[in-house]
Amino acid sequence: MVLMIIQLLIVLAALYVGSRYGSLALGAISGIGLAILVFGFGMTPGTPPTDVIYIIIAAVTCAAVLQAAGGMDWLIQIAERALRKHPDHITFYAPICTFLLTVLVGTGHVVYTLMPLIADIALKKGIRPERPCAVASIASQVGITCSPIAAAVVAFTTISAANGFDITIPQVLIVTIPACLVGLLAAAACSYRRGKDLDKDPEFQARLQDPEMYKYMYGENATLLDKVVSKEAKASVMIFLAAILAIVILAACGYKTVKMNLVIQIIMLVAAGLMIILCKAKPAVATSGKVFQSGMVAVIAIFGIAWMADTYFSNYMDLIQNSLGGLVGKYPWAIAFVFFLVSVLINSQGAVVVAMLPLAYSLGIPGPILLGVLPSVYGYFFIPNYPSDIATVNFDRSGTTKIGKYLLNHSFMMPGLVSVIVSTLVAMLISSLIY
């Protein structure tokens, strides 16, 4: 038992140090932890999550080519028009827009383009930007468990099938999409009157007295509406949407000739190829874009983290089953707390699913319950070090979206907790009714 605890501390230390460095360090430093477990303690190496990694590479490649073709700008323009048409309710519309973009593209990093627009619209309307900005950042990550091409969803279906719970991607989305939307609406409602109005906020009013600060906050008009969108850019969006639709239809129809993880990879690569040939998307632009770079970082993170975690848990599976079997047998939904806490550490929903779902199944937790707690794999808002949250703080020129003095009293805590708790409860209800 002492040796098991020492090895667990090594795993946690690798995750902690990796999170301190950020970016691809999580995966690389997890490799150091893996090496210590294997070469230092003689553990049998676990299985690297190659299937999930291949899917992420294919999906990220397709989304990056879409960005290079200009299709991402068109999607952002559509979202901006919706936001500017209803500025009074931007606290509700902003998270819906970032959520839908993530569902379509499979990554939450599209928020970087839309967030300056959200902050600008709110500020010019006299709405405290923290209200829509914080919940919109949360929504951009919540959408991952609702995207048919996101690693977390694909990994859930793949691992579940291997453990006797044969479920398709559309069946997962039937549960997660309505549950997460309800959770986001609850978070938006809680944010609607959050904080002091700008005209009653002494800190904001003090900033207004500085002419340079006033110019910084109000001087620029963030917009993409004046950008000309080419017909090739629009065509790239059509190709991308057709690819997603094809994946959903094949999964819904129970296509079995080729494994679904391979189907997704093939269709994503075909779509990327068509956009390069027909829509003039430049590969060099795609690989230098934010979507591709952040996606490849996710690949490395999942590679290292999931391999290290699988090595540890697989070597102690019998002991873990004996120790936790009674608890999860009586309270199987308690696995949601484990998912959430692991996510706080490793900053990746896909990695949480790949690393922890096999353990959950080995403990005898039924598939429908695991589907119900799927929204709980998002917990990395808890410590505000995730790129989208940091970027949101910087995009809000009013200074109302911030990280507090005591680290955990930040703008994302309340909407994050409300969204995850409500989404998980609703998902458990829907899953129990359907399955």
Phi, psi and omega per residue, in radians:
M1 nan -0.694 3.123
V2 -1.077 -0.743 3.134
L3 -1.113 -0.683 3.129
M4 -1.094 -0.719 3.136
I5 -1.182 -0.717 3.116
I6 -1.052 -0.769 -3.137
Q7 -1.179 -0.624 3.064
L8 -1.109 -0.704 3.110
L9 -1.103 -0.600 3.081
I10 -1.134 -0.749 3.099
V11 -1.057 -0.835 -3.124
L12 -1.142 -0.655 3.119
A13 -1.122 -0.725 3.112
A14 -1.073 -0.730 3.126
L15 -1.164 -0.718 -3.126
Y16 -1.130 -0.870 -3.129
V17 -1.093 -0.718 3.112
G18 -1.068 -0.711 3.132
S19 -1.180 -0.503 3.119
R20 -1.200 -0.637 3.121
Y21 -1.447 -0.500 3.100
G22 1.292 -3.097 3.084
S23 0.937 -2.388 -3.075
L24 -1.306 -0.069 3.130
A25 -1.063 -0.540 3.132
L26 -1.005 -0.807 3.142
G27 -1.267 -0.737 -3.085
A28 -1.167 -0.786 -3.122
I29 -1.265 -0.485 2.998
S30 -1.085 -0.522 3.069
G31 -1.109 -0.594 3.078
I32 -1.158 -0.759 3.086
G33 -1.064 -0.718 3.110
L34 -1.077 -0.757 -3.132
A35 -1.105 -0.695 3.124
I36 -1.119 -0.739 3.137
L37 -1.120 -0.731 -3.043
V38 -1.395 -0.905 -3.046
F39 -1.525 -0.531 -3.123
G40 -1.456 -0.682 -3.077
F41 -1.931 -0.024 3.092
G42 1.244 0.433 3.111
M43 -1.244 2.618 3.034
T44 -1.328 2.183 -3.119
P45 -1.035 2.463 3.062
G46 -1.340 -2.963 -3.108
T47 -1.731 2.114 3.096
P48 -1.140 2.494 -3.047
P49 -1.397 1.117 -3.020
T50 -1.141 -0.680 -3.106
D51 -1.042 -0.811 -3.141
V52 -1.146 -0.708 -3.132
I53 -1.074 -0.754 3.133
Y54 -1.085 -0.684 3.132
I55 -1.144 -0.757 3.132
I56 -1.076 -0.768 -3.135
I57 -1.043 -0.775 -3.138
A58 -1.138 -0.789 -3.117
A59 -1.168 -0.729 3.126
V60 -1.147 -0.704 3.090
T61 -1.030 -0.788 3.142
C62 -1.123 -0.799 -3.135
A63 -1.152 -0.642 3.127
A64 -1.165 -0.687 3.090
V65 -1.168 -0.655 3.048
L66 -1.018 -0.756 3.104
Q67 -1.113 -0.744 -3.139
A68 -1.140 -0.535 3.132
A69 -1.356 -0.167 -3.110
G70 1.625 -0.004 -3.117
G71 -1.144 -0.581 3.128
M72 -1.116 -0.664 3.116
D73 -1.099 -0.660 3.126
W74 -1.149 -0.725 3.099
L75 -1.086 -0.701 3.121
I76 -1.162 -0.677 3.088
Q77 -1.047 -0.766 3.125
I78 -1.063 -0.749 3.119
A79 -1.135 -0.719 -3.127
E80 -1.112 -0.704 3.109
R81 -1.053 -0.730 3.120
A82 -1.105 -0.714 -3.122
L83 -1.194 -0.745 -3.109
R84 -1.269 -0.382 3.099
K85 -1.302 -0.459 -3.117
H86 -2.304 1.074 -3.060
P87 -1.148 -0.496 -3.109
D88 -1.136 -0.452 -3.104
H89 -1.978 0.567 -3.063
I90 -1.134 -0.432 3.119
T91 -1.124 -0.460 3.072
F92 -1.623 -0.714 -3.059
Y93 -1.279 -0.610 -3.109
A94 -1.062 -0.899 3.123
P95 -1.128 -0.547 3.095
I96 -1.135 -0.700 3.138
C97 -1.151 -0.832 -3.132
T98 -1.165 -0.604 3.094
F99 -1.086 -0.859 -3.104
L100 -1.134 -0.657 3.111
L101 -1.107 -0.717 3.108
T102 -1.153 -0.714 3.108
V103 -1.029 -0.707 -3.112
L104 -1.255 -0.802 -2.966
V105 -1.607 -0.403 3.103
G106 1.522 0.070 3.093
T107 -2.453 2.506 3.141
G108 -1.435 -0.029 -3.056
H109 -1.342 -0.050 3.030
V110 -1.169 -0.251 -3.106
V111 -1.104 -0.415 -3.092
Y112 -1.083 -0.579 -3.133
T113 -1.392 -0.635 -3.044
L114 -1.496 -0.494 -3.027
M115 -1.068 -0.733 3.083
P116 -1.027 -0.586 3.117
L117 -1.189 -0.731 3.139
I118 -1.085 -0.812 -3.131
A119 -1.111 -0.688 -3.114
D120 -1.196 -0.776 -3.132
I121 -1.101 -0.773 -3.129
A122 -1.108 -0.810 -3.107
L123 -1.099 -0.794 -3.127
K124 -1.163 -0.409 3.112
K125 -1.557 -0.079 3.139
G126 1.433 0.271 3.110
I127 -1.656 2.385 3.117
R128 -1.016 1.960 -3.040
P129 -1.018 -0.468 3.118
E130 -0.965 -0.610 -3.061
R131 -1.066 -1.001 3.129
P132 -1.352 -0.575 -3.041
C133 -1.140 -0.819 -3.074
A134 -1.137 -0.809 -3.105
V135 -1.256 -0.516 3.092
A136 -1.199 -0.649 3.075
S137 -1.126 -0.742 3.079
I138 -1.062 -0.766 -3.097
A139 -1.098 -0.581 -3.125
S140 -1.133 -0.465 3.106
Q141 -1.610 -0.577 3.097
V142 -1.032 -0.594 -3.094
G143 -1.131 -0.226 -3.091
I144 -1.121 -0.719 3.132
T145 -1.353 0.106 3.128
C146 -2.075 0.104 -3.098
S147 -1.759 2.286 -3.130
P148 -1.181 -0.248 -3.131
I149 -1.995 0.135 3.125
A150 -1.382 2.562 -3.085
A151 -1.059 -0.660 -3.096
A152 -1.081 -0.728 -3.117
V153 -1.239 -0.832 -3.125
V154 -1.114 -0.719 3.115
A155 -1.109 -0.669 3.132
F156 -1.079 -0.807 -3.131
T157 -1.176 -0.691 -3.117
T158 -1.160 -0.837 -3.124
I159 -1.207 -0.653 3.129
S160 -1.117 -0.742 3.125
A161 -1.072 -0.652 3.136
A162 -1.235 -0.269 -3.122
N163 -1.980 0.358 3.014
G164 1.564 0.010 3.094
F165 -1.882 1.562 -3.036
D166 -1.426 1.732 -3.082
I167 -2.264 2.508 -3.112
T168 -1.672 2.910 3.113
I169 -1.044 -0.842 3.097
P170 -1.008 -0.621 3.124
Q171 -1.176 -0.577 3.047
V172 -1.176 -0.786 -3.085
L173 -1.167 -0.524 3.096
I174 -1.049 -0.518 3.127
V175 -1.546 -0.868 -2.985
T176 -1.293 -0.664 -3.076
I177 -1.102 -0.948 3.119
P178 -1.116 -0.638 -3.136
A179 -1.123 -0.792 -3.113
C180 -1.236 -0.578 3.067
L181 -1.134 -0.731 3.090
V182 -1.089 -0.757 3.115
G183 -1.077 -0.712 3.133
L184 -1.192 -0.685 3.095
L185 -1.122 -0.643 3.075
A186 -1.129 -0.745 3.113
A187 -1.135 -0.684 3.108
A188 -1.147 -0.700 3.113
A189 -1.091 -0.697 3.114
C190 -1.224 -0.385 -3.113
S191 -1.635 -0.164 -2.961
Y192 -1.049 -0.669 3.114
R193 -2.052 0.439 -3.063
R194 -1.206 2.394 3.100
G195 1.244 3.084 -3.124
K196 -1.380 2.520 2.997
D197 -1.049 2.671 -3.048
L198 -1.036 -0.639 -3.123
D199 -1.300 -0.141 3.126
K200 -2.028 0.097 -3.118
D201 -1.657 1.882 -3.077
P202 -1.085 -0.584 -3.139
E203 -1.171 -0.766 3.112
F204 -1.172 -0.732 3.141
Q205 -1.089 -0.626 3.102
A206 -1.144 -0.651 3.102
R207 -1.140 -0.573 -3.130
L208 -1.149 -0.465 -3.083
Q209 -1.259 -0.326 3.111
D210 -1.517 2.010 -3.091
P211 -0.990 -0.699 3.127
E212 -1.152 -0.709 3.131
M213 -1.189 -0.668 3.102
Y214 -1.076 -0.757 3.125
K215 -1.132 -0.663 3.135
Y216 -1.113 -0.697 -3.077
M217 -1.368 -0.697 -2.990
Y218 -1.951 -0.112 -2.989
G219 -1.280 -0.470 -3.077
E220 -1.884 2.534 3.106
N221 -1.942 1.695 -3.098
A222 -1.264 2.120 3.126
T223 -2.821 2.659 3.005
L224 -2.014 0.060 -3.061
L225 -1.183 -0.422 -3.135
D226 -1.526 0.001 3.129
K227 -1.470 2.277 -3.138
V228 -1.346 2.213 3.126
V229 -1.771 2.145 -3.094
S230 -1.331 2.843 3.092
K231 -1.160 -0.506 3.095
E232 -1.169 -0.649 3.114
A233 -1.121 -0.755 3.126
K234 -1.155 -0.663 3.113
A235 -1.126 -0.606 3.130
S236 -1.137 -0.631 3.092
V237 -1.150 -0.711 3.113
M238 -1.084 -0.729 3.114
I239 -1.126 -0.752 -3.125
F240 -1.102 -0.808 3.135
L241 -1.136 -0.648 3.103
A242 -1.111 -0.659 3.114
A243 -1.117 -0.791 3.120
I244 -1.092 -0.768 3.138
L245 -1.077 -0.702 3.130
A246 -1.087 -0.720 3.122
I247 -1.100 -0.802 -3.114
V248 -1.117 -0.745 -3.117
I249 -1.139 -0.806 3.139
L250 -1.090 -0.681 3.118
A251 -1.193 -0.715 -3.124
A252 -1.174 -0.565 -3.129
C253 -1.436 0.003 3.107
G254 1.222 0.642 -3.140
Y255 -1.069 2.155 -3.024
K256 -2.127 -0.129 -3.079
T257 -1.043 -0.727 3.076
V258 -2.155 2.450 -3.141
K259 -1.019 2.509 -3.026
M260 -1.105 -0.586 3.121
N261 -1.110 -0.595 3.080
L262 -1.291 -0.623 3.100
V263 -1.037 -0.796 -3.134
I264 -1.086 -0.770 -3.133
Q265 -1.085 -0.786 -3.111
I266 -1.110 -0.835 -3.083
I267 -1.142 -0.704 3.126
M268 -1.112 -0.718 3.131
L269 -1.201 -0.663 3.082
V270 -1.079 -0.797 3.141
A271 -1.074 -0.749 3.115
A272 -1.081 -0.757 3.125
G273 -1.090 -0.740 3.120
L274 -1.120 -0.669 3.132
M275 -1.184 -0.586 3.095
I276 -1.204 -0.729 -3.092
I277 -1.335 -0.805 -2.990
L278 -1.648 -0.428 -2.991
C279 -2.000 0.173 3.056
K280 1.057 0.534 3.079
A281 -1.321 2.227 -3.093
K282 -1.570 2.130 -3.130
P283 -0.975 -0.650 -3.127
A284 -1.125 -0.646 3.096
V285 -1.202 -0.665 3.140
A286 -1.093 -0.784 -3.085
T287 -1.290 -0.311 3.116
S288 -1.665 -0.074 -3.105
G289 -1.378 2.868 -3.093
K290 -1.140 -0.655 -3.105
V291 -1.092 -0.809 -3.127
F292 -1.148 -0.778 -3.092
Q293 -1.125 -0.809 3.138
S294 -1.174 -0.596 3.111
G295 -1.152 -0.720 3.112
M296 -1.191 -0.566 3.038
V297 -1.097 -0.711 3.110
A298 -1.095 -0.659 3.111
V299 -1.054 -0.825 -3.110
I300 -1.162 -0.698 3.137
A301 -1.082 -0.846 -3.127
I302 -1.126 -0.693 -3.140
F303 -0.988 -0.950 -3.086
G304 -1.250 -0.820 -3.068
I305 -1.129 -0.890 -3.064
A306 -1.148 -0.650 3.132
W307 -1.166 -0.750 3.112
M308 -1.125 -0.789 -3.129
A309 -1.119 -0.737 3.140
D310 -1.118 -0.642 3.095
T311 -1.079 -0.804 -3.119
Y312 -1.143 -0.914 -3.043
F313 -1.188 -0.655 -3.109
S314 -1.156 -0.523 3.138
N315 -1.359 -0.316 -3.139
Y316 -2.124 0.416 -3.027
M317 -1.044 -0.785 -3.118
D318 -1.078 -0.768 -3.132
L319 -1.149 -0.726 3.134
I320 -1.136 -0.717 3.120
Q321 -1.089 -0.735 -3.141
N322 -1.198 -0.611 -3.085
S323 -1.359 -0.715 -3.036
L324 -1.795 -0.162 -3.062
G325 -0.981 -0.747 -3.126
G326 -1.164 -0.724 -3.113
L327 -1.140 -0.905 -3.090
V328 -1.266 -0.388 3.047
G329 -1.165 -0.626 -3.136
K330 -1.502 -0.679 -3.124
Y331 -2.252 1.252 -3.065
P332 -1.100 -0.471 3.134
W333 -1.180 -0.256 -3.134
A334 -1.120 -0.273 3.099
I335 -1.084 -0.354 3.099
A336 -1.057 -0.657 3.123
F337 -1.159 -0.640 3.102
V338 -1.139 -0.831 3.105
F339 -0.973 -0.816 -3.092
F340 -1.098 -0.817 -3.103
L341 -1.135 -0.688 3.102
V342 -1.135 -0.669 3.118
S343 -1.118 -0.634 3.086
V344 -1.001 -0.609 -3.086
L345 -1.416 -0.670 -2.910
I346 -1.942 -0.035 2.964
N347 0.979 0.582 3.122
S348 -2.725 2.075 3.123
Q349 -1.198 -0.680 3.097
G350 -1.070 -0.716 3.133
A351 -1.169 -0.634 3.101
V352 -1.081 -0.806 -3.131
V353 -1.103 -0.818 -3.100
V354 -1.130 -0.691 -3.056
A355 -1.409 -0.633 -2.944
M356 -1.856 -0.420 -3.084
L357 -1.123 -0.743 3.075
P358 -1.030 -0.664 3.089
L359 -1.098 -0.753 -3.137
A360 -1.068 -0.747 3.110
Y361 -1.157 -0.659 -3.131
S362 -1.152 -0.402 3.103
L363 -1.449 -0.015 3.080
G364 1.513 0.266 3.126
I365 -1.318 2.234 -3.107
P366 -1.105 2.576 3.133
G367 -0.986 -0.764 3.136
P368 -1.041 -0.598 3.104
I369 -1.227 -0.711 3.113
L370 -1.128 -0.632 3.043
L371 -1.115 -0.700 -3.141
G372 -1.126 -0.579 -3.121
V373 -1.645 0.137 -3.116
L374 -0.966 -0.679 3.113
P375 -1.061 -0.302 -3.105
S376 -1.322 -0.065 3.120
V377 -1.331 -0.006 3.069
Y378 -1.796 1.822 3.117
G379 -2.386 0.062 -3.023
Y380 -1.406 0.087 2.944
F381 -1.337 -0.333 -3.002
F382 -1.004 -0.824 3.013
I383 -1.811 2.000 -2.951
P384 -1.333 1.204 3.097
N385 -2.134 0.127 -3.123
Y386 -1.390 2.475 -3.046
P387 -0.932 -0.708 -3.096
S388 -1.159 -0.629 3.111
D389 -1.235 -0.760 3.106
I390 -1.074 -0.744 3.138
A391 -1.114 -0.676 3.141
T392 -1.082 -0.738 3.087
V393 -1.014 -0.740 -3.115
N394 -1.268 -0.568 -3.121
F395 -1.276 -0.469 -3.135
D396 -1.394 1.666 -3.078
R397 -1.212 -0.271 3.136
S398 -1.298 -0.339 -3.132
G399 1.427 0.136 -3.108
T400 -1.442 -0.469 3.059
T401 -1.558 2.054 -2.988
K402 -2.674 2.924 3.003
I403 -1.763 2.174 -3.017
G404 -1.236 3.005 -3.121
K405 -1.068 -0.573 -3.071
Y406 -1.772 0.394 3.030
L407 1.214 -0.942 -3.057
L408 -1.447 -0.259 3.104
N409 -1.567 1.134 -3.081
H410 -1.934 3.013 -3.023
S411 -1.180 -0.362 -3.015
F412 -1.648 -0.177 -3.044
M413 -1.122 -0.933 -3.084
M414 -1.093 -0.932 3.142
P415 -1.125 -0.542 3.118
G416 -1.159 -0.840 -3.134
L417 -1.132 -0.775 3.137
V418 -1.063 -0.813 -3.102
S419 -1.092 -0.847 -3.076
V420 -1.175 -0.763 -3.118
I421 -1.116 -0.861 -3.114
V422 -1.147 -0.767 -3.128
S423 -1.063 -0.744 -3.130
T424 -1.151 -0.744 3.125
L425 -1.104 -0.772 -3.130
V426 -1.178 -0.710 3.125
A427 -1.105 -0.694 3.102
M428 -1.103 -0.682 3.116
L429 -1.147 -0.835 -3.125
I430 -1.095 -0.799 -3.116
S431 -1.085 -0.681 3.132
S432 -1.184 -0.560 3.127
L433 -1.296 -0.634 -3.088
I434 -1.455 -0.716 -3.021
Y435 -1.999 nan nan
